[in-house]
Amino acid sequence: MKEIALALLSGMAVGVIFKLIRLPIPAPPVLAGVAGIFGVWLGAYGVTVLMEKLTN
């Protein structure tokens, strides 16, 4: 839970800094960004599970 809170806080800090210096935020549109991040996590998790099953 601590990692999630730190990730959220650091992301918010980056968003504030980018907005204050009037740069576009370094992220894709909201839903596409969340889906992409979830896809990366799901792919990595799937490979981990598959490798564990193949080595045991």
One Martini backbone bead per residue (centre of mass of N, CA, C, O) as a GRO file, in nm:
protein
   56
    1MET     BB    1   0.056   0.064  -0.018
    2LYS     BB    2   0.297   0.257  -0.010
    3GLU     BB    3   0.363   0.247  -0.315
    4ILE     BB    4   0.099   0.369  -0.414
    5ALA     BB    5   0.118   0.639  -0.265
    6LEU     BB    6   0.392   0.727  -0.387
    7ALA     BB    7   0.305   0.717  -0.683
    8LEU     BB    8   0.074   0.920  -0.660
    9LEU     BB    9   0.237   1.159  -0.545
   10SER     BB   10   0.448   1.178  -0.773
   11GLY     BB   11   0.244   1.218  -1.002
   12MET     BB   12   0.121   1.478  -0.889
   13ALA     BB   13   0.381   1.643  -0.887
   14VAL     BB   14   0.431   1.632  -1.190
   15GLY     BB   15   0.164   1.762  -1.274
   16VAL     BB   16   0.209   2.031  -1.132
   17ILE     BB   17   0.472   2.113  -1.266
   18PHE     BB   18   0.374   2.104  -1.560
   19LYS     BB   19   0.146   2.313  -1.522
   20LEU     BB   20   0.323   2.554  -1.415
   21ILE     BB   21   0.515   2.533  -1.695
   22ARG     BB   22   0.324   2.474  -1.942
   23LEU     BB   23   0.300   2.163  -1.994
   24PRO     BB   24   0.240   1.875  -2.108
   25ILE     BB   25   0.143   1.592  -2.004
   26PRO     BB   26   0.321   1.273  -1.945
   27ALA     BB   27   0.038   1.146  -2.079
   28PRO     BB   28  -0.210   0.980  -2.167
   29PRO     BB   29  -0.505   0.933  -2.188
   30VAL     BB   30  -0.669   0.812  -1.935
   31LEU     BB   31  -0.787   0.536  -2.034
   32ALA     BB   32  -0.544   0.453  -2.208
   33GLY     BB   33  -0.334   0.463  -1.979
   34VAL     BB   34  -0.459   0.255  -1.791
   35ALA     BB   35  -0.471   0.024  -1.995
   36GLY     BB   36  -0.166   0.015  -2.053
   37ILE     BB   37  -0.067  -0.041  -1.768
   38PHE     BB   38  -0.233  -0.298  -1.725
   39GLY     BB   39  -0.108  -0.453  -1.965
   40VAL     BB   40   0.179  -0.462  -1.859
   41TRP     BB   41   0.115  -0.608  -1.596
   42LEU     BB   42  -0.031  -0.856  -1.718
   43GLY     BB   43   0.204  -0.958  -1.888
   44ALA     BB   44   0.410  -0.995  -1.660
   45TYR     BB   45   0.236  -1.185  -1.488
   46GLY     BB   46   0.191  -1.406  -1.699
   47VAL     BB   47   0.489  -1.484  -1.731
   48THR     BB   48   0.539  -1.561  -1.439
   49VAL     BB   49   0.332  -1.788  -1.421
   50LEU     BB   50   0.437  -1.956  -1.659
   51MET     BB   51   0.727  -2.001  -1.551
   52GLU     BB   52   0.643  -2.148  -1.290
   53LYS     BB   53   0.496  -2.387  -1.433
   54LEU     BB   54   0.748  -2.482  -1.608
   55THR     BB   55   0.957  -2.520  -1.350
   56ASN     BB   56   0.757  -2.729  -1.170
   0.00000   0.00000   0.00000
